[in-house]
Amino acid sequence: PPTPPPPPPPPPPSPSPPPPPSGGGNTCWRPIPEYDGKGMTYEMDHVAPFLRFATSATLTMTTMPDMALAPGPSYDYVAEADAVIANMATVDTAGELDEIRFFDGKLNVALGLIGTLLLGYGQSIEEIMLHSFGETSAVHDAGVAVWKNKLLNSRIRPTTVIHELYPDDSLRLNDNMTVRGKHFQTIVRTMSHSEFPSGSAAVCAAIRDFVDALWPHLTLTVQGSEVSYSDAPFVILPNTAMATVPLTGAVNPAPGGLSAAAIAERCGATRELGGMHFSQSVPAGRKLAAGMGAEAAATLLSLLGPREGSVRQALGGAAPCAAGCCAAAVG
């Protein structure tokens, strides 16, 4: 019988995705070595690991968001690392560095808001204390929620990826600085927790929602005349009035002032410019915390009880009770 034809050659293998960092493909968060500048090396511990088990009972004024709002990302780590390096290379002015450092310290935003309320819009100490209590609660709750998600979605930081992918490559970074990949460092300190999602993006989204929900209820005045929040949306004073933030001394990065929306946008964007995050982390942080600030503001306003007037009137208390009123109360 005739010899059968040889079998056809096997099809070419389908293209495989770029390889993950070495170490068995493990893309979970890993400690990053830190140096104290005096010859000592330290290794990070993940902050607040117990928050993996946080619930709504852990929060102060809001409810825990659904963790499915920020599912674990699927990263092409080679492309993501290249994007981080490219983003950092665009940072080449003192103003850009000041902005990254400003938003790295959330206390700068909080104190800037207090300065705005006091110096810009004539708020009383009682109104400022109420605002600070509510804003701090919104930031706390968003921070707990995002850290819970970080622990559930443990993801490796750009610093570790770049160290492993490009140890001996020459990389151009901010200020036209060139370093080998194994010496790569972010512009500001990388926090000791998972890359995904962005805590800064979540916290600043909560601040934006809180301000947008509360400030329409405040009595805002400029040069003695009352203004509405829509007419005066700036929440960080311009440099002409407050060139540096009280106490921290951080340089105010926006000569024209920052609105609540601008704070939320720049707070997230600067984390990418500084090299701390890959592309999916900032949007995920914003989505996870969406609405938490507004919920905190509603809870805060409810603490004032039924009211017909402004927050200022509610905080003013009732008129002093006359002797007859007191006698009637005792009787």
N, C-alpha and C positions, 0 to 999 in steps of 0.2 A: 504493500500500500504506500501511497505517497507520504512523504514526511510532512507533518503539520507545520504551518508557518510559525515562526517564533512569536511569542506574546508581544503585544505593543509595549513600548517603554512606559514606565510609570509616569504619571503627570508630575510636572514640577511642583515642589512644595509651595504652599501659599505663603505670601510674605508674612513674616512674624513681626510682632510689635517690637519697638525698641526695647532693649533689655533694661530691667529695673536696676537699681543700684546693686552692687555686689552684696554678699552676705546671705546667699541662699534666697534672694528675691524678697527678703523681709523688708516691707515698707512701713512697718510700725514705727512709732516715735522712738528715737534713741537719744540718750544724753549727748550733749555737745560739750567738749572740753572748753573750759574757760581759764583765762590767765589773769593773774592779779597785777602784772607788770613788775613784780618783784621776784620772779623766778618760780612762783608756785602755780601749779595746775590743779583745777578743780573739775569735777564732773557733776552735771546737773542731776537733781531728782525731780520727777514730775510733780508739779505743785498740786495740792489739794486732791489727791486721788480718791478720797472718800466722796467727792461730789458726783461720782458715777451713780451713786444711789440716791441722789437728791430727788425730791418730789415737790409738789406744790406747797407742802407744809414747810419746806426749807425756805421758801420765798417770803417776802415781807408784804408786798402789795399786789402781786399778780399771781397768775396760774402758770404752771410749767407748760411750755409749748410742746407740741408733738415733735419728738426727735426725728421722725420721718421727714420733717421739713428740710432737713440737711443730711441726706444720706451720704455715705462714704463716696468720695470722688473716684473716678477712674482716670488716672493721670498717665500721660506719655511723659515719663520723667526726663527724657533727653530734651524734648521740646520745651518742657516747663523750665528746666534748668537754664537752657539757652535764653528763654524769655526773661528770667530773673536777672541774668547777667546783662542783657540788653537794656532792661529797665534801669538798672543801677548806673549804667554808662551814660544815661541821659542827664543825670544829676551832676551839674557842674557849676552851680552858683551858690553863694552864701545864703541867699533867700530860700532856695530849695532845701538846703540842709536845715535851715532854721525851721521850716515848715514840718519836715520829717521829725525833728526833735520835739517840736511843740506838741504834735499830736501823739507822740510816744508817751507823753505824760498826761494822763487823763485829768490829773489835778489842775493842769493848766486850763482845761476847758471849764471845769467846775468853778475855779476862782475867777476866770474871765467872765462867767455868767454873773457871779456875785458883783463883780466890778461894774458890769453893765447895768444891773438892776439898781445899784446904789448911786453910781455917778451919772449914768445915762438916762435912767427912767424914774428917778425919784422915789424908789421904794423904801418903805420903812424897815426897821430891823426885824419886826415881826413878820413882814411879808418875805423878807430875804430868808429868815430861818425856816419858814414854811416851805419855800421853794427848795431850799437846800435839803430839807428832810425828804421831800418827794423825789427830787432828782437823784439823791444818793440811793434811795430805795429802788428806783428804776434801774440805775446802774448796777446795784447789787444783784437784782433779780435777773437781769440780762446776762451778767457775768456768770452767775451760777448755772444758768441754762446752757450757755455756750461752753463752759468748762465740762459740764456733764456730757455734752455731745463730743467734745474733744476726746474724752476718755473712752467713749463708745466707738469712736471712729479713728483711733490712734493712727496718726500719719507722720511720716518722716519730714523733717525740716529741709528747706533748700540748702542750708549750710552743709548738712551731712551728705546730701545727694551730690553737690558740687565737689566736695572733698573726694568722693569715691569715683565719680565719673571723670574728672579732669585734674587729677593730683599734680601732674607736671606740666599742664598747659598754662600758657601765659594769658591771663584774663584782664581785659581793660574794664575798670569799674568807675565809680564816681570820682570826680575831680581829675579825670584822665589818669587815674592811678592804675598801675599794672602790677598784678601779683600772681603767683602760682596758685593753681586751684586748691592745693592742700592748705594754703594759708588764707583762703577766702573767709571774710567776715562780713556780716551785715553792717549797715551804716549805724544803727543803734542796736543795743543788746537784744538778742533773740530770747524771748521768754522761754522758761523751762516747762513747756507743755506742747501738746500736739499742734501740728501746722493747721489742721482743718477742724472746724471752721475758724474764721478770724474773730477773736475776742474783741478787738478794737472796733471792727465793723459792727458787731452786735451791740456793743455798749453805746457807740455814737448814734446808731439807729434809734436806740431807746431814748437817748437824750433829745434827738430831734422830735420824736413823737410826743415826748413829755412836754417840751416847750410849746409845740404847736397846739397841744390840748389845754395847757394851763394858762399860757400868757393872754389869751383873749379874755380871761376872767380877772386879770390884774388891772389895777389902776396905773397906767403908764403915763408919765408926764415928761415933756421936754420943754425946758425953759418956762415952766409954770403952766403950760397948756396941755390938756389931756389928749393923748393920741391912741388910736387903736392899734392892735398888734399888726394888722395887715398894712398899716401905714409906716410902721417902724419895725421891720423884721430883723434888724441886725442884733445879734446876741453876743458878739465880741466887739469891744470898742475899737475904733480905728486907732492907728498908731499916734495920731495927733493928740489923742486924749489919754491913751494908756499904751505906751511903747513897749513896756514889759509887764508881765503878769505879776501881781502882788505875791509876795512870799517866795514863789519859785524863781522869779527873775527871767523866765523864758521869754524870748523875743516874740512879740506879736507878729505873725507872719503875713497879715493881710492889712495893708494900709487903709483899704476901704471898708474894713469890717467883714464879719462873716455871718451869714444867715444860718438858721437851723439846718436848712437843706445843704448849705455849703459845708457846714461842720461834718455832717454825716458822709458827704461825698469825699471830702479831702481826708478825713480820718481813715477811711478805708484805702483810698488810692495811695496814700503815703506809705502804707504797709507794704505795698507791692514795689514802690520805688525804692524803699529801703532794703529790699531783699529778704523780707521775713516770710512772704507768702507766695504760693503758686496761684494760678489764675482763678480757681473755683472757690477759694476760701472766703474772699471778701463778699461776693454775692450770697454765699450760703449763710454767713454770719448775719447779714442784713435780713435775710428771709426768716431765719430762726427767731430773731428778736422783734420782728414786725408786730406792732400793736402793744408791746409790753409797756412802752412809755406812756401811751394814752391810757392804758388800764391803770397804771400807777397814778396818773393825774386824776382820773375819775375817783379812785379810792381816796386820794388826798382830799379832794373837794368834799367827798361824803363825810369826812371827819369834822367838817365845819358845821354839820347839821343843816336843817332847812334854812334857807336864806333867800331873801328877795333882792338884796343889793350885791355889791361887789365883795371880793375877798377882803379888801381893806375894811369894809364895814363889818363883815362877820368877825374879823379879828379884833375889832375895836371893843367888843364886849357890850354889855348892857349898861344903861345909865345907872349911876349910883343909887342905891335904895335909900329912901327917906326913913326916918324913924318909925313912922306909922306903918310902912311896908314891912319893916323888920318885926315890929310888934305883932302884926297880923300873921307873919310866918311862924312866930313862936307860939302864938295862941292856937 
